[in-house]
């Protein structure tokens, strides 16, 4: 038996059922957040939960601008994670697609914390920076 469709079940859109196996390929979720930094301390900007029995790809595009407009940054970081019975693991390594920066050390990073992935920004000492992060997640789960 094969059932495919967006409107089969409002609680489980984009779900395929195959003889006792449920495969859920969720749609892309896009979000945006803004954060300010004043120093070189990593600052948590986004917390993304990685649900059990799921594989999640996180794609973050970041733009940052020193508040006096003297320096800027563009950065794109992608990582894929899976949650195996409560343990989140990175698949491969996060990949910097591009990083263009006037800053000497500022940027974004991913870290695992419990069942979440934290997206952090790191500014520069004694420098006021406004960060705009747009991120999307895509995920798939298999339940038997």
C-alpha positions, -999 to 999 in steps of 0.1 A, spaced: 0 0 0 14 34 -10 -2 67 0 14 99 -11 1 134 -6 2 168 12 -34 166 24 -37 130 36 -34 138 72 -32 174 86 -9 162 114 15 144 90 18 162 57 43 150 31 43 115 46 47 82 27 35 49 42 50 17 29 40 -17 44 47 -8 80 73 18 73 66 55 76 88 79 58 83 116 65 101 141 43 91 175 58 91 206 38 117 234 41 113 257 70 128 292 67 133 315 96 151 348 103 167 363 134 187 394 143 213 396 171 238 422 183 273 416 197 298 440 213 327 417 219 345 385 208 325 361 230 305 335 211 268 343 214 240 318 209 218 331 181 196 301 172 187 268 188 175 241 164 161 209 180 170 177 162 141 153 169 148 116 176 149 94 145 154 124 122 181 137 99 182 175 97 202 197 73 207 233 86 216 260 61 225 294 76 231 325 56 245 353 77 252 390 70 267 412 96 275 449 97 295 470 122 271 496 134 293 525 120 291 507 86 329 504 84 331 465 82 308 438 70 305 400 66 287 375 45 288 338 56 270 306 45 274 275 67 257 242 62 256 211 85 237 178 87 228 162 119 209 131 130 194 121 163 199 84 172 179 76 203 186 109 220 222 113 208 228 140 182 256 134 158 271 155 130 272 138 96 306 147 81 315 182 91 298 216 88 308 232 55 315 268 49 300 275 14 315 310 15 328 336 39 335 371 28 346 394 57 362 427 65 365 414 101 396 396 113 379 368 132 341 371 133 319 344 120 292 317 127 295 282 140 274 251 149 277 232 182 257 203 196 241 208 229 220 178 242 194 172 214 199 207 198 222 223 174 232 258 185 241 284 159 265 310 174 280 342 162 313 355 173 320 393 170 351 412 178 364 429 209 350 464 215 330 463 182 293 468 179 280 444 152 244 437 140 239 401 127 211 390 105 207 352 101 184 336 77 182 298 81 164 269 67 161 233 78 151 203 59 145 170 76 135 134 70 125 107 94 120 70 92 99 51 117 95 13 116 
